[in-house]
Amino acid sequence: MTTNVTADYRLIDSTLRDGSHAISHQYRDQDVIRIVQGLDAAGVQVIEIAHGDGLGGSSFNYGFSAVPEKELIARACDVAVNAQIACLLLPGIGLADDLREVNELGVQVARIAVHCTEADITEQHIKVAKSLGMEAIGFLMMSHMNSPEGLVEQALLMQSYGADTIYIADSAGAMTVDDVRYRVSALVRALDVPVGVHAHNNLSMAVANSIAAFEEGAKNLDGTSAGLGAGAGNCPTEILAAVSTKYGIETGVNPLALMDLAEDVVRPIMPRQQVIDRAGLLLGYAGVYGSFLLHAERAAERYGVPQSEILLELGRRKVVGGQEDMIIDVALDLVRQHAEQENSTS
């Protein structure tokens, strides 16, 4: 067990939520127990668990969970000793009643997530979370698609609704260090509440971006064990902790324990290792939502069109989280375009 110390930032681990995308939402009870125990023992302050697309996400559109998410959430709450348990909710997918139910299970932190221009739809859910005595975190997804000034406007709305912390999420892994610095510094200057960053690794920038966010004043950073997550994965918790230690940043967690968890528990359940292959890199390059990766892969196999073409077209159309149905539309459009090209040359 890590000795309790004052940390320079709060670490939130999302292996059991964002990591769900990478394993097609097939977590089992034993996976949850072992991961929560490992993170808790390493000193991680907050552990997030839900379907990859948040509460209520288990569906035909987003992929069905192997085990009902609230059963897994209950297991996490039972197992955690020191860590708080968090859940993610996307208004329109999850309901206010979902917050009430998970709060009764023991969830203490609600992360209310929307596209980075739609903070106005978070008011009800943030206020419900606060009425339940939960910490409410506003979560602005795909933040590379909004300017620093635009993000400030959105964050101020969330703050006015009662959010305790505001996050910018690099959901496509599309940001550079400068992109992160400009956005975080703008929010830190404008807000009265702490700022957080949720980084993805499609451009291999997640750790660097997280450290830059801390240097600009972010007090909350996210990671996942072994980087398990949507797209090419998230900021690896164990690497973030190790690099932070090298910089003299106090994390309050045990990097060696996190390394053991990643190697001995998480990697063995990964269907494939989180590497930045062509498809993963294209997500960051084109600015496409990370959870689209496996959906685009399946569409490519089903319709016989290159996954790379699907991802690039999704980027051109500036699709956002929740528009997974557009992947099929794009694939069918590409099939028609290829057929027309073949007919014109025959």
PyMOL commands that set and color helices and strands:
alter all, ss='L'
color gray80, all
select helices_A, chain A and resi 19-22+29-42+69-79+96-105+119-121+123-131+143-145+148-161+177-190+206-215+225-227+237-246+255-269+278-286+292-303+307-316+325-345
alter helices_A, ss='H'
color red, helices_A
select strands_A, chain A and resi 10-16+46-49+84-89+109-115+135-141+165-170+195-199+220-223
alter strands_A, ss='S'
color yellow, strands_A
deselect
rebuild
show_as cartoon
